[in-house]
Amino acid sequence: MQRVHPPFDPEIAAALVAVNKALPSSVTPELVGRLRELTAAGHTMTVAEIGEHADVREVDAGVPLLVLRPKGSDPAAPLPGVYFMHGGGMMAGNNRTGADWLLGWLAEIPMVVVSVDYRLAPEHPHPAPVEDCYTGLTWVGEHLAELGIDPARLVVAGGSAGGGLAAATALMARDRGGPPLRGQLLVCPMIDDRASTPSSTELVGEGVWDSVSNATGWSALLGDAAGGPDVSPYAAPARAADLSDLPPAFIEVGSVETFRDEAVAYASRLWQSGGQAELHVWPGGCHGFDEVVPHAPMSREARASRANWLRRVFAE
């Protein structure tokens, strides 16, 4: 059967030529090392580079955390907080990956950002990554005054694998009585291992993070259990039977990416459970399109939408 998907935005389609030369759309297990190299080279800043734009502190909380504050801000004056989980397909990145997003939010909204360096699959399969994320969140919840975070304004956030981990961490916080959360910001979240939606199989050898890459990531995290009947919702939040009593969500996805349908379904289920979600499906957007073409109008609009949602959630 011929695979059909929406067209890529023209600017994105042109940029993907260079992107796919550096790393093929289909990340197989043999390419995980290359994925890690490119993530480190292209999406991961040094502490010194981050420190040019924010006050930075490294913390050992049982898991390594990176704490960012506006330069010269007074910790005695509480600010809203974002607890961030980086992307990388569950297999790449560290707590400095995605720092450009964090610095962008800091530039627009005075806040404290805490980024967690969770362990990576396949060396550390589930539940190691999500337990690390929850360990860090628990530490943040116990040190809010020290960090200068307003306890009533703490949001979890992440992109791609980090978006899935943010959703899972919100579930854990609800189920385990963890720190109260004001919201969850889920950018193109990786939340369903079952590959059962149309979008999960539309892309093969196209775009960013196609169906082959997705199978590689989930297999790294879950091994032979991936796609089977016994996967925990803390690994794949789309499997959660109950989405009630979760914080309001911002959910964003491109129309031409593997995660499209599962993200839309997750937003719908949050509404059906009596919760709140703001859903964006960007036309022609590939996975991570705002990093593929950062200066395109749609990318700028997407980043502004995230910041505007944070601004509204923090003001409530």
C-alpha positions as CSV (number, residue, x, y, z in Angstrom):
1,M,0.0,0.0,0.0
2,Q,1.3,3.4,-0.9
3,R,2.0,5.6,2.0
4,V,0.4,9.1,1.9
5,H,1.1,12.0,4.1
6,P,0.6,15.8,4.0
7,P,3.2,17.8,2.1
8,F,6.2,19.3,3.9
9,D,6.3,23.0,4.2
10,P,8.5,24.2,1.2
11,E,11.1,25.8,3.5
12,I,11.3,22.6,5.6
13,A,11.5,20.4,2.6
14,A,14.5,22.3,1.3
15,A,16.3,22.2,4.7
16,L,15.7,18.5,5.1
17,V,18.1,17.8,2.2
18,A,21.0,18.9,4.3
19,V,19.6,17.5,7.5
20,N,19.2,14.0,6.0
21,K,22.8,14.1,4.6
22,A,24.1,14.5,8.2
23,L,21.8,11.9,9.6
24,P,19.4,9.7,7.7
25,S,15.7,9.8,8.4
26,S,15.8,6.2,9.5
27,V,18.0,5.9,12.6
28,T,18.9,2.2,13.1
29,P,20.7,0.8,16.1
30,E,24.0,1.1,14.2
31,L,23.4,4.9,13.9
32,V,22.8,5.6,17.6
33,G,26.4,6.7,18.0
34,R,26.0,9.1,15.1
35,L,22.8,10.5,16.6
36,R,24.7,11.1,19.9
37,E,27.5,12.9,18.0
38,L,25.2,15.2,16.1
39,T,23.0,15.9,19.2
40,A,26.2,16.9,21.1
41,A,27.5,19.0,18.2
42,G,24.3,20.7,17.1
43,H,21.9,21.0,20.0
44,T,24.0,20.9,23.2
45,M,25.7,24.1,24.6
46,T,28.5,24.1,27.1
47,V,27.9,25.4,30.7
48,A,30.1,28.4,29.9
49,E,28.0,29.2,26.8
50,I,24.8,29.0,28.8
51,G,26.5,31.1,31.5
52,E,26.9,34.0,29.1
53,H,23.1,34.4,29.2
54,A,22.0,33.2,32.6
55,D,23.3,32.4,36.1
56,V,24.0,28.7,36.0
57,R,24.5,26.2,38.8
58,E,25.2,22.5,38.6
59,V,23.5,20.3,41.3
60,D,23.9,16.6,42.3
61,A,20.4,15.6,43.3
62,G,20.9,11.9,42.9
63,V,20.7,12.8,39.3
64,P,22.6,15.7,37.7
65,L,20.6,18.9,37.4
66,L,21.4,22.2,35.7
67,V,19.7,25.3,37.3
68,L,19.3,28.5,35.3
69,R,18.2,31.8,36.6
70,P,18.0,35.3,35.1
71,K,21.4,37.0,35.5
72,G,21.7,38.8,38.8
73,S,18.2,37.8,40.0
74,D,17.5,37.5,43.7
75,P,16.7,33.9,44.8
76,A,14.8,35.4,47.7
77,A,12.2,36.7,45.2
78,P,10.4,33.5,44.0
79,L,9.9,33.1,40.3
80,P,7.9,30.6,38.3
81,G,9.8,27.4,37.5
82,V,10.2,25.0,34.6
83,Y,11.5,21.5,35.1
84,F,12.9,20.4,31.7
85,M,13.6,17.1,30.0
86,H,15.7,17.1,26.9
87,G,15.0,15.3,23.6
88,G,17.1,12.7,21.8
89,G,14.9,9.7,21.1
90,M,15.6,8.3,24.7
91,M,19.1,7.6,23.4
92,A,21.0,10.9,23.1
93,G,21.5,14.3,24.8
94,N,22.2,15.6,28.3
95,N,20.9,18.4,30.5
96,R,22.4,21.1,28.3
97,T,20.6,19.8,25.2
98,G,17.9,22.2,24.2
99,A,19.3,25.0,26.2
100,D,18.5,27.4,23.4
101,W,14.8,26.9,24.1
102,L,15.4,27.4,27.8
103,L,17.3,30.6,27.3
104,G,14.6,31.8,25.0
105,W,12.0,31.3,27.7
106,L,14.2,33.0,30.2
107,A,14.7,36.0,28.0
108,E,10.9,36.5,27.7
109,I,9.7,35.5,31.2
110,P,11.7,35.8,34.4
111,M,11.8,32.2,35.6
112,V,14.0,29.4,37.1
113,V,14.7,26.5,34.8
114,V,16.0,23.2,36.0
115,S,17.2,20.7,33.4
116,V,17.7,17.0,34.3
117,D,20.5,14.7,32.9
118,Y,18.6,11.4,32.9
119,R,20.3,8.1,32.0
120,L,19.9,7.0,28.4
121,A,18.8,3.9,26.6
122,P,19.8,1.3,25.5
123,E,22.4,1.2,28.3
124,H,19.8,2.2,30.8
125,P,16.3,1.0,29.7
126,H,13.0,1.8,31.3
127,P,12.4,2.6,34.1
128,A,15.8,4.3,34.5
129,P,15.1,7.5,32.4
130,V,11.7,8.3,33.9
131,E,12.8,7.4,37.4
132,D,15.7,9.8,37.0
133,C,13.3,12.5,35.9
134,Y,11.0,11.9,38.8
135,T,14.0,11.9,41.3
136,G,15.0,15.3,40.0
137,L,11.5,16.7,40.2
138,T,11.2,15.4,43.8
139,W,14.4,17.1,44.7
140,V,13.2,20.4,43.1
141,G,10.0,20.1,45.1
142,E,12.0,19.7,48.3
143,H,14.2,22.7,47.5
144,L,11.8,25.3,46.0
145,A,12.7,28.0,48.5
146,E,16.5,27.4,48.0
147,L,16.0,27.5,44.2
148,G,13.7,30.6,44.4
149,I,10.8,28.9,42.7
150,D,7.2,29.8,43.5
151,P,5.7,26.4,44.7
152,A,2.4,27.3,43.0
153,R,4.0,27.9,39.6
154,L,6.0,24.8,38.6
155,V,5.7,23.4,35.1
156,V,7.2,20.2,33.6
157,A,8.4,20.6,30.0
158,G,10.2,18.7,27.3
159,G,10.5,18.0,23.6
160,S,10.4,14.7,21.7
161,A,11.6,12.0,24.1
162,G,11.7,14.7,26.7
163,G,8.1,15.5,26.0
164,G,7.2,11.9,26.6
165,L,9.2,11.9,29.8
166,A,7.5,15.2,30.9
167,A,4.1,13.6,30.4
168,A,5.2,10.5,32.3
169,T,6.6,12.6,35.1
170,A,3.3,14.4,35.4
171,L,1.6,11.0,35.7
172,M,4.1,9.9,38.3
173,A,3.6,13.2,40.3
174,R,-0.1,12.6,40.3
175,D,0.1,9.0,41.3
176,R,2.9,9.3,43.8
177,G,1.8,12.5,45.5
178,G,4.8,14.4,44.0
179,P,5.2,18.2,43.8
180,P,2.0,20.0,42.6
181,L,2.4,21.0,38.9
182,R,0.9,24.1,37.3
183,G,1.2,22.6,33.7
184,Q,2.9,20.3,31.3
185,L,4.5,21.6,28.1
186,L,4.8,18.8,25.6
187,V,6.6,19.6,22.3
188,C,6.2,16.8,19.7
189,P,6.1,14.3,22.6
190,M,7.1,10.6,22.2
191,I,4.3,8.9,24.1
192,D,3.2,5.7,22.3
193,D,5.3,2.6,21.5
194,R,2.5,0.8,19.7
195,A,2.9,2.3,16.2
196,S,-0.8,1.9,15.7
197,T,-1.8,5.3,14.3
198,P,-1.6,6.3,10.6
199,S,1.1,8.9,11.2
200,S,3.2,6.3,13.0
201,T,3.8,4.5,9.7
202,E,3.5,7.3,7.1
203,L,7.1,8.2,7.1
204,V,9.8,5.8,6.0
205,G,13.1,7.3,4.8
206,E,11.6,10.9,4.9
207,G,11.6,13.8,7.3
208,V,13.0,13.6,10.8
209,W,12.5,10.6,13.1
210,D,10.6,8.3,10.8
211,S,8.9,5.0,11.7
212,V,12.2,3.2,11.6
213,S,13.8,5.7,14.0
214,N,10.8,5.4,16.3
215,A,11.1,1.6,16.4
216,T,14.8,2.0,17.2
217,G,14.0,4.4,20.1
218,W,11.3,2.4,21.6
219,S,13.2,-0.9,21.3
220,A,16.2,0.8,23.0
221,L,13.9,1.8,25.9
222,L,11.7,-1.3,26.2
223,G,13.6,-4.1,24.5
224,D,11.3,-6.9,23.4
225,A,8.4,-5.5,25.4
226,A,8.0,-2.6,22.9
227,G,4.5,-2.7,21.3
228,G,3.4,-5.6,23.5
229,P,0.7,-5.7,26.2
230,D,2.7,-5.1,29.3
231,V,4.2,-1.6,28.8
232,S,3.9,0.8,31.7
233,P,2.2,4.2,31.1
234,Y,5.3,5.7,32.8
235,A,7.2,4.5,29.7
236,A,4.5,5.3,27.1
237,P,2.0,7.8,28.6
238,A,-0.5,7.2,25.8
239,R,-1.1,3.8,27.5
240,A,-2.4,5.5,30.7
241,A,-6.0,4.3,31.3
242,D,-6.8,7.4,33.4
243,L,-5.8,11.0,32.3
244,S,-7.9,12.8,35.0
245,D,-6.5,15.2,37.5
246,L,-3.5,16.1,35.4
247,P,-2.2,19.7,35.0
248,P,-3.2,21.7,32.0
249,A,-1.2,20.7,28.9
250,F,0.3,22.5,25.9
251,I,0.7,19.9,23.1
252,E,2.5,20.7,19.9
253,V,3.2,18.6,16.8
254,G,3.9,18.9,13.1
255,S,1.4,17.6,10.5
256,V,4.2,15.6,8.8
257,E,5.7,13.6,11.7
258,T,5.4,10.2,13.3
259,F,4.0,11.6,16.6
260,R,1.1,13.6,15.0
261,D,-1.8,11.3,15.7
262,E,-0.7,10.1,19.1
263,A,-0.3,13.8,20.2
264,V,-3.7,14.7,18.9
265,A,-5.3,11.7,20.6
266,Y,-3.6,12.5,23.9
267,A,-5.0,16.1,23.9
268,S,-8.5,14.7,23.1
269,R,-8.3,12.2,25.9
270,L,-7.2,15.0,28.3
271,W,-10.3,16.9,27.3
272,Q,-12.5,13.8,27.6
273,S,-11.1,13.3,31.1
274,G,-12.2,16.7,32.2
275,G,-8.7,18.3,31.8
276,Q,-7.4,21.2,29.8
277,A,-5.1,21.1,26.8
278,E,-4.0,23.6,24.2
279,L,-3.2,21.7,20.9
280,H,-1.1,23.0,18.0
281,V,-0.7,21.0,14.8
282,W,1.7,23.0,12.5
283,P,0.9,22.5,8.8
284,G,3.8,21.0,6.9
285,G,5.9,20.8,10.0
286,C,8.4,17.9,10.4
287,H,9.5,16.6,13.8
288,G,11.5,19.4,15.5
289,F,10.9,21.8,12.6
290,D,11.7,24.9,14.6
291,E,15.3,23.5,14.9
292,V,15.5,22.5,11.3
293,V,14.4,25.9,10.0
294,P,14.7,28.2,13.1
295,H,14.2,31.5,11.3
296,A,11.1,30.4,9.3
297,P,7.9,32.3,10.2
298,M,6.2,29.1,11.4
299,S,9.2,28.3,13.6
300,R,9.1,31.7,15.2
301,E,5.3,31.5,15.7
302,A,5.7,28.0,17.3
303,R,8.3,29.2,19.8
304,A,6.2,32.3,20.6
305,S,3.2,30.1,21.2
306,R,5.1,28.1,23.8
307,A,6.2,31.2,25.6
308,N,2.7,32.7,25.5
309,W,1.3,29.6,27.0
310,L,3.8,29.6,29.8
311,R,3.1,33.3,30.4
312,R,-0.6,32.6,30.7
313,V,-0.2,29.5,32.9
314,F,2.1,31.4,35.3
315,A,-0.3,34.3,35.5
316,E,-3.3,32.2,36.5
